[in-house]
């Protein structure tokens, strides 16, 4: 079922790019076009999943007096909906806004729910997504932003807003060690995904180069075949003309020889 959902998303992404063309889409740049296609697929998948998660999240947040989380979830849902259905927004701007929404969700959820909430998974998820639909530099930058935010939370913000839930049973060494482990593995994941994308792109480039080489050789073979057929046709025409030109005087010679032979027999 998941495979069917992914295939459907890829198909819808191509339809979306055709229906909502953006001036910053370059089909000649294969890697960037694939990243754009992947981003649209992610955006189209995010809309229904955001919708499914938003309602219960808002209800639970309101019941637990986390009003800011409820507001953030609602705003995020509205922004994702706008990104999907408004065609006048450039694709690069949609990427930036969507990334900002993910960072905002991460910051709010982590601030109010601490390390026990989904803050860390969203951080991890955001950096991987940026690597996939933007670039390796964007993924590494996301890791840096996340790690900077985290360590600001456990140092500076802890003294400014000590009432946040993240600081309940706070132990600096525990938080520092946990954060360090998470961001090291996050960086490894980003570099691994980036390496995989580079290898896939190189494979695509090599395949295209091979197709061009095969087409060139095919064209050369076709031209050689045409030349051979033309040469054979010319050879056949030459031999036909030569046979005709030789046959005419030979008939005359043979005729005179026959007459001469008959004349000798008489005399």
RORO-180452 format. One record per residue: x, y, z of N, C-alpha, C in turn. Coordinates in steps of 0.02 Angstrom, whole numbers, padded with zeros to 5 digits, always signed. Atoms other than C-alpha are relative to their C-alpha. Layout:
<rs>
XYZXYZXYZ
...
</rs>
This chain:
<rs>
+00042-00060+00000+00000+00000+00000+00043+00063+00000
-00045-00057-00003+00142+00119+00043+00033+00013-00068
-00030-00007+00066+00224+00083-00125-00049+00031-00049
+00052-00030+00044+00060+00123-00214-00008+00074+00015
+00007-00070-00020+00048+00285-00114+00057+00042-00027
-00058-00036+00026+00225+00335-00164-00004+00008-00076
+00007-00004+00073+00194+00293-00348-00054+00050-00019
+00053-00049+00013+00033+00392-00342+00025+00071+00010
-00026-00066-00015+00124+00539-00264+00048+00024-00056
-00046-00018+00055+00259+00535-00400-00040+00020-00062
+00042-00015+00058+00125+00532-00535-00034+00068+00009
+00033-00064-00014+00031+00675-00453+00050+00058-00001
-00051-00053+00001+00194+00772-00435+00014+00024-00071
-00011-00019+00070+00224+00767-00623-00060+00040-00026
+00060-00036+00021+00044+00820-00653-00001+00071+00030
-00001-00064-00035+00065+00959-00525+00048+00048-00034
-00049-00043+00033+00222+01026-00610-00024+00023-00068
+00028-00020+00065+00131+01027-00777-00056+00051+00009
+00057-00045-00011-00022+01113-00705+00021+00065+00032
-00025-00060-00035+00074+01236-00594+00073+00011-00017
-00071-00010+00018+00233+01275-00691+00030+00059+00037
-00035-00053-00035+00361+01382-00602+00058+00024-00042
-00055-00026+00042+00487+01497-00689+00069-00023+00022
-00066+00021-00023+00628+01429-00582+00011-00076-00008
-00009+00070+00015+00606+01250-00645+00039-00007-00064
-00043+00010+00058+00745+01200-00763+00002-00075-00015
+00003+00071+00017+00709+01033-00848+00067-00025-00027
-00066+00021+00025+00885+01033-00922+00045-00022+00057
-00039+00020-00059+00959+01019-00747-00035-00061+00031
+00034+00061-00019+00914+00838-00715-00006-00008+00076
+00001+00010-00072+00962+00832-00531-00048+00049+00034
+00044-00050-00031+00872+00994-00486-00073-00014-00016
+00069+00016+00018+00717+00941-00582-00026-00059+00041
+00020+00057-00042+00714+00775-00488-00012+00022+00072
+00011-00027-00068+00733+00871-00324-00067+00037+00004
+00064-00036+00001+00587+00983-00373-00059-00048-00002
+00053+00050+00004+00482+00833-00419-00009-00035+00067
+00004+00031-00066+00525+00751-00253-00032+00046+00052
+00030-00048-00047+00480+00910-00158-00076+00003-00008
+00072-00002+00012+00309+00917-00240-00033-00063+00027
+00028+00062-00027+00281+00734-00197-00004+00002+00076
+00000-00007-00073+00329+00770-00016-00055+00047+00022
+00051-00050-00018+00216+00923-00012-00070-00030-00007
+00065+00030+00010+00069+00824-00082-00014-00054+00052
+00009+00049-00054+00099+00686+00046-00010+00035+00067
+00004-00036-00064+00119+00813+00187-00070+00026+00013
+00066-00030-00010-00052+00891+00157-00049-00047+00034
+00048+00044-00035-00160+00738+00200+00025-00022+00069
-00025+00022-00065-00044+00682+00341-00003+00056+00051
+00009-00057-00045-00042+00858+00415-00073+00005+00022
+00071-00005-00016-00231+00857+00405-00021-00053+00051
+00017+00054-00047-00242+00689+00494+00029+00013+00070
-00033-00011-00064-00120+00743+00630-00023+00064+00034
+00014-00067-00027-00180+00921+00652-00058-00001+00050
+00060-00002-00043-00354+00891+00726+00012-00031+00069
-00012+00028-00067-00305+00770+00866+00055+00038+00038
-00053-00037-00034-00147+00870+00902-00027+00064+00031
+00030-00062-00026-00246+01031+00922-00043-00014+00061
+00044+00018-00056-00374+00946+01035+00040-00017+00062
-00042+00020-00057-00241+00867+01145+00037+00060+00029
-00038-00059-00022-00141+01029+01152-00045+00047+00041
+00046-00044-00037-00294+01128+01207-00019-00030+00068
+00018+00032-00063-00339+01000+01339+00058+00002+00050
-00059-00002-00045-00161+01004+01409+00026+00071+00008
-00018-00071-00007-00156+01195+01402+00063+00020-00039
-00055-00019+00045-00025+01199+01265-00030+00037-00060
+00035-00039+00052-00115+01334+01166+00046+00018-00058
-00047-00020+00053+00041+01387+01071+00011-00057-00049
-00008+00058+00044+00063+01210+01003-00061-00006-00046
+00062+00004+00040-00119+01209+00945+00000+00054-00055
-00003-00055+00048-00096+01379+00861+00051-00015-00055
-00054+00015+00048+00067+01323+00779-00022-00054-00048
+00025+00054+00044-00012+01162+00712-00050+00027-00050
+00051-00028+00044-00158+01259+00641+00031+00044-00054
-00034-00043+00049-00047+01390+00559+00039-00042-00051
-00038+00043+00045+00064+01253+00487-00045-00034-00051
+00048+00032+00045-00086+01164+00414-00024+00049-00053
+00023-00051+00047-00149+01325+00334+00055+00016-00051
-00055-00017+00046+00023+01365+00261+00012-00055-00050
-00010+00056+00047+00045+01191+00186-00056-00002-00052
+00057-00001+00047-00129+01203+00109+00010+00055-00052
-00013-00056+00046-00084+01372+00033+00055-00018-00049
-00056+00019+00043+00080+01304-00035-00022-00049-00054
+00023+00050+00049-00011+01162-00122-00044+00031-00053
+00052-00023+00046-00153+01260-00201+00012+00068-00032
-00013-00065+00031-00082+01433-00238+00055-00008-00052
-00047+00013+00054+00005+01428-00406+00050+00057-00011
-00042-00058+00014+00083+01602-00406+00064+00002+00041
-00060+00001-00042+00215+01557-00276+00054-00041-00036
-00055+00035+00032+00383+01510-00350+00018-00063+00040
-00016+00063-00032+00441+01334-00314+00055+00008+00053
-00054-00012-00048+00600+01395-00228-00028+00032+00064
+00031-00032-00058+00492+01504-00114-00041-00051+00040
+00038+00052-00035+00380+01355-00075+00046-00044+00042
-00049+00039-00038+00533+01256-00023+00021+00036+00064
-00022-00040-00058+00591+01396+00091-00054+00004+00054
+00055-00007-00047+00420+01420+00171-00015-00067+00034
+00013+00066-00028+00392+01233+00195+00055-00019+00051
-00055+00014-00047+00564+01216+00276-00008+00041+00064
+00011-00042-00058+00524+01362+00390-00055-00029+00045
+00055+00031-00039+00362+01276+00443+00026-00058+00041
-00028+00057-00036+00458+01120+00489+00044+00023+00059
-00042-00027-00054+00585+01221+00590-00043+00029+00056
+00044-00030-00049+00444+01314+00676-00033-00053+00043
+00031+00055-00037+00355+01153+00723+00049-00031+00049
-00053+00030-00041+00517+01081+00787+00014+00043+00062
-00018-00045-00055+00557+01234+00894-00055+00002+00053
+00056-00006-00048+00383+01250+00972-00011-00065+00038
+00013+00064-00033+00358+01065+01006+00056-00017+00049
-00056+00016-00044+00532+01044+01077-00001+00044+00063
+00000-00046-00057+00514+01198+01187-00051-00019+00052
+00055+00012-00047+00350+01142+01264-00007-00073+00022
+00006+00070-00018+00366+00952+01265+00067-00031+00020
-00065+00026-00019+00553+00929+01289+00024-00059-00042
-00029+00055+00040+00656+00780+01234-00045-00061-00002
+00047+00056+00002+00512+00662+01272-00051+00007-00056
+00047-00012+00055+00408+00741+01133+00031-00016-00068
-00025+00015+00068+00429+00725+00944+00048+00053-00028
-00045-00053+00023+00550+00872+00937+00061-00027-00036
-00060+00030+00030+00705+00766+00902-00016-00033-00068
+00015+00031+00066+00621+00661+00764-00014+00052-00054
+00013-00052+00050+00560+00821+00678+00065+00033-00021
-00065-00027+00018+00736+00893+00686+00036-00046-00050
-00033+00050+00043+00806+00734+00609-00034-00001-00068
+00040+00003+00061+00666+00728+00481+00011+00061-00044
-00008-00062+00038+00688+00910+00429+00066+00002-00037
-00065-00002+00033+00874+00896+00392+00004-00050-00057
+00000+00049+00054+00847+00738+00289-00040+00025-00059
+00042-00026+00055+00707+00818+00189+00035+00055-00039
-00036-00055+00034+00811+00973+00152+00056-00028-00044
-00051+00032+00040+00951+00860+00091-00030-00029-00064
+00032+00033+00057+00830+00769-00024-00025+00050-00051
+00031-00043+00050+00736+00913-00103+00038+00066-00012
-00038-00062+00012+00866+01052-00090+00073-00015-00018
-00071+00015+00014+01051+01007-00073+00033-00026+00064
-00038+00024-00058+01184+00933+00041+00015+00059+00046
-00015-00059-00041+01230+01109+00100-00060+00019+00043
+00061-00016-00038+01049+01140+00151-00010-00049+00057
+00007+00049-00052+01045+00977+00248+00049+00011+00057
-00050-00014-00052+01207+01017+00340-00018+00064+00038
+00022-00062-00033+01143+01193+00374-00057-00013+00049
+00055+00017-00045+00985+01118+00448+00025-00033+00063
-00029+00031-00060+01089+01010+00565+00032+00053+00044
-00031-00054-00039+01188+01164+00618-00052+00043+00036
+00053-00041-00030+01029+01265+00647-00033-00038+00058
+00031+00040-00052+00950+01123+00747+00044-00006+00062
-00046+00008-00057+01104+01095+00853+00010+00066+00037
-00007-00066-00032+01125+01282+00884-00061+00016+00042
+00062-00012-00037+00943+01297+00935-00002-00042+00064
+00003+00045-00058+00957+01146+01050+00046+00024+00056
-00048-00019-00052+01112+01206+01140-00015+00070+00028
+00024-00063-00028+01039+01382+01156-00056-00013+00050
+00055+00017-00045+00887+01301+01236+00026-00024+00067
-00023+00028-00063+00990+01211+01367+00051+00045+00034
-00047-00047-00032+01102+01360+01403-00034+00068+00012
+00026-00068-00007+01036+01537+01369-00073+00001+00020
+00073-00003-00011+00848+01505+01361-00018-00030+00068
+00014+00031-00066+00855+01397+01519+00000+00052+00055
-00003-00053-00051+00899+01553+01617-00054+00053-00011
+00051-00051+00016+00772+01664+01527-00071-00026+00012
+00067+00030-00007+00623+01544+01530+00005-00066+00037
-00009+00063-00038+00653+01416+01668-00065-00039+00012
+00064+00033-00014+00467+01375+01678-00021-00049-00055
+00018+00046+00054+00463+01279+01513+00007-00072+00023
+00001+00070-00022+00427+01094+01527+00065-00036-00014
-00063+00032+00018+00591+01050+01445+00050+00000+00058
-00048-00008-00055+00680+01105+01604-00022-00037+00064
+00019+00041-00057+00584+00988+01720+00050-00058+00007
-00051+00051-00012+00710+00868+01798+00060+00009-00047
-00054-00016+00047+00843+00956+01695+00068-00020+00028
-00069+00018-00016+01018+00885+01697+00043+00018-00060
-00037-00026+00057+01141+00978+01588+00041-00053-00036
-00043+00051+00031+01261+00833+01558-00042-00050-00040
+00045+00047+00035+01117+00717+01512-00026+00031-00065
+00027-00034+00059+01040+00844+01392+00055+00011-00052
-00055-00013+00046+01209+00888+01318+00021-00064-00036
-00021+00063+00030+01259+00707+01289-00052-00026-00049
+00054+00023+00044+01088+00663+01215-00001+00040-00064
+00001-00043+00059+01091+00812+01099+00059-00012-00046
-00061+00012+00040+01269+00779+01043-00006-00064-00040
+00009+00063+00035+01229+00598+01000-00050+00007-00057
+00052-00008+00051+01072+00646+00905+00027+00038-00060
-00021-00041+00056+01156+00779+00800+00060-00030-00038
-00053+00036+00036+01309+00673+00760-00031-00051-00047
+00033+00049+00044+01197+00535+00694-00042+00034-00054
+00037-00039+00050+01091+00666+00607+00046+00021-00057
-00049-00021+00050+01246+00731+00517+00021-00059-00043
-00018+00060+00038+01296+00554+00468-00055-00019-00049
+00057+00016+00043+01121+00524+00399-00003+00048-00059
+00002-00050+00054+01127+00687+00298+00054-00015-00052
-00056+00014+00046+01297+00644+00224-00013-00065-00039
+00014+00063+00034+01240+00467+00184-00053+00009-00054
+00053-00013+00050+01082+00526+00097+00028+00040-00058
-00030-00041+00053+01182+00656+00002+00044-00042-00046
-00043+00045+00040+01308+00524-00053-00043-00044-00046
+00045+00042+00040+01165+00412-00112-00029+00039-00059
+00028-00042+00054+01088+00556-00212+00053+00012-00053
-00054-00012+00048+01257+00595-00292+00013-00062-00043
-00011+00062+00038+01280+00413-00342-00056-00014-00049
+00057+00009+00045+01105+00403-00414+00004+00049-00059
-00005-00050+00053+01134+00563-00511+00055-00019-00049
-00055+00022+00044+01301+00498-00577-00023-00058-00045
+00026+00056+00040+01212+00340-00633-00045+00024-00056
+00045-00029+00050+01081+00443-00723+00040+00034-00056
-00043-00034+00050+01216+00548-00808+00035-00051-00044
-00034+00051+00039+01312+00393-00861-00049-00034-00048
+00050+00031+00043+01152+00315-00928-00017+00045-00059
+00015-00047+00054+01114+00472-01028+00058+00003-00050
-00059-00001+00044+01292+00477-01096+00002-00063-00043
+00000+00063+00037+01278+00294-01145-00054+00000-00053
+00054-00005+00049+01112+00327-01231+00020+00044-00059
-00024-00044+00054+01190+00471-01328+00051-00036-00044
-00051+00037+00037+01338+00360-01377-00032-00053-00044
+00034+00051+00040+01222+00220-01433-00038+00031-00058
+00036-00034+00054+01117+00343-01533+00048+00023-00054
-00050-00022+00048+01274+00414-01614+00024-00058-00042
-00023+00059+00036+01336+00240-01659-00054-00026-00046
+00056+00022+00042+01164+00194-01723-00008+00044-00062
+00003-00046+00057+01160+00350-01832+00057-00013-00049
-00058+00013+00043+01335+00311-01897-00010-00065-00039
+00013+00062+00034+01285+00132-01936-00053+00008-00054
+00052-00012+00050+01129+00194-02025+00028+00037-00061
-00031-00036+00055+01232+00317-02128+00046-00046-00041
-00043+00048+00035+01358+00178-02169-00042-00047-00042
+00045+00043+00038+01213+00067-02223-00025+00035-00063
+00023-00038+00058+01145+00204-02336+00055+00007-00052
-00056-00007+00046+01317+00232-02411+00015-00066-00036
-00012+00066+00030+01341+00045-02439-00053-00016-00052
+00053+00012+00047+01171+00032-02521+00008+00044-00062
-00011-00045+00056+01210+00184-02628+00058-00024-00043
-00058+00026+00036+01380+00111-02675-00018-00062-00040
+00022+00061+00035+01300-00056-02719-00044+00018-00060
+00044-00023+00056+01170+00035-02825+00042+00028-00056
-00044-00029+00052+01306+00133-02915+00040-00054-00036
-00038+00054+00030+01407-00025-02942-00043-00040-00049
+00046+00037+00044+01256-00114-03014-00014+00039-00064
+00013-00042+00059+01217+00032-03129+00061+00003-00045
-00062-00002+00040+01401+00042-03184+00009-00064-00039
-00008+00064+00035+01409-00143-03225-00052-00009-00054
+00053+00005+00051+01243-00132-03317+00018+00042-00061
-00021-00043+00056+01305+00016-03421+00060-00028-00036
-00060+00030+00031+01473-00068-03450-00018-00060-00043
+00022+00058+00040+01387-00227-03505-00034+00021-00064
+00035-00024+00059+01278-00130-03624+00049+00029-00051
-00049-00032+00044+01423-00030-03694+00046-00051-00034
-00043+00052+00029+01529-00185-03720-00039-00045-00048
+00040+00045+00041+01387-00290-03791-00011+00027-00071
+00014-00029+00066+01352-00168-03935+00059-00008-00048
-00056+00011+00047+01529-00167-04012+00017-00074-00008
-00014+00071+00006+01551-00351-03973-00047-00034-00049
+00047+00027+00048+01394-00391-04072+00023+00016-00072
-00025-00020+00067+01468-00293-04217+00060-00041-00020
-00061+00039+00014+01635-00381-04203-00018-00072-00017
+00020+00069+00013+01553-00551-04191-00036-00007-00066
+00035+00002+00065+01443-00508-04339+00048+00001-00058
-00050-00003+00053+01591-00457-04448+00042-00064-00003
-00040+00063-00001+01688-00610-04390-00039-00056-00032
+00042+00052+00031+01543-00720-04440-00003+00007-00075
+00002-00013+00073+01530-00638-04611+00067-00019-00032
-00066+00015+00026+01717-00653-04635+00011-00076-00004
-00007+00073+00001+01712-00837-04588-00038-00032-00056
+00040+00027+00055+01574-00871-04714+00033+00015-00068
-00033-00019+00062+01671-00776-04847+00059-00044-00014
-00058+00044+00008+01826-00883-04821-00022-00070-00021
+00025+00066+00018+01724-01041-04833-00020-00002-00074
+00021-00001+00070+01657-00987-05004+00061-00001-00046
-00058-00006+00045+01829-00947-05074+00058-00040+00027
</rs>
